């Protein structure tokens, strides 16, 4: 009755009736939303029809490049936490790892060894590195993504299994892939890390930028 604050920040999921009502309400001149690109299309469409304004922070398909002269110990620690620290459920999660061919095999073996030591379980336990996915649908989305990746010629070289313990627990996955695979263009909100080898840095940067998402990136080099 007395007017609403000018800005609402919201998360919109499947069947989010409250979110849809806020989008359509002319009393809300500006909507700030964080989520997937699909969510962004919906927010922009509904708010735009009433000539409202939006601030959208959307999908991340974040890439990291590792050059031959990089400090591999530092890079390993950063990539490990960046890829699995929140079970892949963070907009700045590392999803694509570009490895120079000269260090790719050695770094991949170090990653596999580190992944084998990840403690998965209760996120309230300080010894746990990776907790569960948010729900069963997220687990199914991850499993489907790995199946589609394999169908496109990618190779799951570590992890990627649903764990038998109660809850939505999975193993984080390392997937050897190519930059031109359609699956690499997607943001799957789960702990899947694509390993992509490169020879030329300029080519790797082009691959890094050739996805519809943005958000964050990094390079390890001296």
C-alpha positions in Angstrom: 0.0 0.0 0.0 2.8 2.4 0.9 5.2 1.5 -1.8 8.0 -1.0 -1.9 11.8 -0.4 -1.7 13.2 0.3 -5.2 15.5 -2.7 -5.5 14.9 -6.4 -4.9 17.6 -9.1 -5.1 16.2 -12.6 -5.7 16.9 -16.1 -6.7 14.5 -17.7 -9.0 14.2 -21.5 -9.3 11.7 -23.9 -10.8 8.1 -22.8 -10.0 9.3 -19.8 -8.0 5.9 -18.0 -7.8 7.1 -15.2 -5.6 10.0 -14.5 -8.0 7.6 -14.3 -10.9 5.3 -11.9 -9.1 8.2 -9.6 -8.3 9.4 -9.6 -11.9 5.9 -8.6 -13.1 5.2 -6.0 -10.4 5.5 -2.4 -11.7 6.2 -1.2 -8.1 9.7 -2.8 -8.4 11.6 -0.5 -10.9 14.9 -2.4 -10.6 15.5 -6.2 -10.2 19.0 -7.5 -9.4 19.2 -11.3 -10.1 22.0 -13.9 -9.8 21.7 -17.2 -11.5 21.9 -19.1 -14.8 21.7 -17.5 -18.3 18.3 -19.2 -18.7 17.1 -17.4 -15.6 18.5 -14.1 -17.0 16.6 -14.5 -20.2 13.4 -14.9 -18.2 14.1 -12.0 -15.9 15.0 -9.6 -18.8 11.9 -10.7 -20.8 9.4 -10.1 -18.0 10.9 -7.0 -16.5 11.6 -5.5 -20.0 8.0 -5.9 -21.0 7.0 -3.4 -18.3 10.1 -1.2 -19.1 11.7 -2.0 -15.8 15.5 -2.3 -15.3 17.7 -5.2 -14.4 21.1 -6.0 -13.1 22.0 -9.5 -14.0 24.9 -11.6 -12.8 24.6 -14.8 -14.9 26.4 -18.0 -15.7 30.1 -18.6 -15.2 32.2 -20.9 -17.3 35.4 -19.9 -15.6 38.8 -20.8 -17.2 42.3 -21.0 -15.8 45.4 -21.1 -18.0 48.6 -22.7 -16.7 51.8 -21.7 -18.6 55.0 -23.9 -18.7 56.8 -21.6 -16.2 54.1 -21.6 -13.6 54.6 -22.4 -10.0 52.8 -25.8 -10.2 52.5 -26.2 -6.4 50.6 -22.9 -6.1 48.5 -23.7 -9.2 47.6 -27.1 -7.9 46.3 -25.8 -4.6 44.3 -23.0 -6.3 42.8 -25.2 -8.9 41.8 -27.9 -6.4 39.9 -25.6 -4.1 38.5 -23.5 -7.0 37.1 -26.6 -8.7 35.7 -28.6 -5.8 35.7 -26.3 -2.7 32.0 -25.7 -2.9 31.1 -28.8 -4.9 31.1 -26.8 -8.1 28.1 -24.8 -6.9 29.6 -21.3 -7.0 29.4 -18.9 -9.9 33.2 -18.5 -9.9 33.9 -22.3 -9.8 36.8 -23.3 -12.1 35.2 -25.3 -14.9 37.8 -25.2 -17.7 41.5 -25.8 -17.1 43.9 -25.0 -20.0 47.2 -26.8 -19.6 50.2 -26.2 -21.8 51.1 -29.4 -23.5 54.6 -29.5 -21.9 53.2 -29.7 -18.4 49.8 -31.2 -19.1 50.6 -34.8 -18.2 52.6 -34.0 -15.1 49.9 -31.6 -13.8 47.1 -34.0 -14.6 48.7 -36.7 -12.6 49.2 -34.4 -9.7 45.5 -33.4 -9.9 44.4 -37.0 -10.0 46.4 -37.7 -6.9 44.9 -34.7 -5.1 41.4 -35.6 -6.1 41.9 -39.1 -4.7 42.5 -37.5 -1.3 39.4 -35.2 -1.2 37.3 -35.8 1.9 33.6 -35.8 0.9 30.9 -35.7 3.5 29.2 -33.6 6.1 30.0 -29.9 5.3 29.8 -29.0 9.0 32.8 -31.3 9.7 36.0 -29.1 9.5 37.8 -32.1 7.9 35.5 -32.1 4.9 36.6 -30.4 1.7 33.5 -31.1 -0.4 29.9 -31.4 0.7 26.8 -32.5 -1.2 25.1 -31.1 -4.2 22.0 -29.1 -3.5 19.4 -31.7 -4.5 18.8 -34.8 -6.5 18.1 -32.8 -9.7 21.6 -31.4 -9.5 23.1 -34.9 -9.2 21.1 -36.0 -12.3 22.3 -32.9 -14.2 25.9 -33.8 -13.4 25.5 -37.4 -14.4 23.7 -36.4 -17.6 26.5 -33.9 -18.4 29.2 -36.6 -18.0 27.3 -38.9 -20.3 26.9 -36.2 -22.9 30.6 -35.3 -22.6 31.6 -39.0 -23.2 29.3 -39.1 -26.2 31.2 -36.1 -27.7 34.5 -37.8 -27.2 35.6 -36.5 -23.8 37.2 -38.9 -21.3 36.4 -39.0 -17.6 39.8 -39.8 -16.1 38.9 -39.4 -12.4 35.8 -39.5 -10.3 32.3 -38.7 -11.6 30.4 -41.3 -9.7 27.3 -40.9 -7.5 28.2 -42.0 -4.0 26.1 -44.6 -2.2 25.8 -42.8 1.1 22.5 -41.1 1.9 22.2 -37.6 0.5 23.3 -36.0 -2.8 27.0 -36.8 -2.7 29.1 -37.3 -5.8 32.8 -37.6 -6.7 34.3 -34.5 -8.4 35.2 -35.3 -11.9 38.3 -34.6 -14.1 37.4 -34.8 -17.8 39.9 -34.7 -20.6 38.2 -32.6 -23.3 38.7 -30.4 -26.4 37.7 -26.7 -26.5 35.4 -27.3 -29.5 33.1 -29.8 -27.7 29.6 -28.4 -27.2 29.5 -29.6 -23.6 32.4 -27.3 -22.8 30.2 -24.4 -23.8 27.7 -25.2 -21.0 27.7 -24.3 -17.3 26.9 -27.4 -15.4 26.5 -26.4 -11.7 28.5 -29.4 -10.4 32.2 -30.3 -9.8 33.2 -31.2 -13.3 36.6 -29.8 -14.5 37.5 -30.0 -18.2 41.2 -30.4 -18.9 42.1 -28.9 -22.3 45.7 -29.0 -23.7 47.1 -26.1 -25.7 50.4 -25.2 -27.5 50.0 -21.5 -28.2 48.9 -19.0 -25.5 47.0 -16.8 -28.0 45.0 -19.9 -29.1 44.3 -20.8 -25.5 43.0 -17.3 -24.8 40.7 -17.5 -27.9 39.4 -20.8 -26.6 39.0 -19.3 -23.1 36.9 -16.4 -24.5 34.8 -18.5 -26.9 32.0 -19.4 -24.6 28.7 -17.6 -24.0 29.4 -17.1 -20.3 32.0 -15.0 -18.6 32.6 -13.9 -15.0 36.1 -14.8 -13.9 39.4 -16.2 -15.2 43.1 -16.6 -14.2 46.5 -17.4 -15.5 49.4 -19.0 -13.7 52.8 -17.8 -15.0 56.0 -16.3 -13.7 
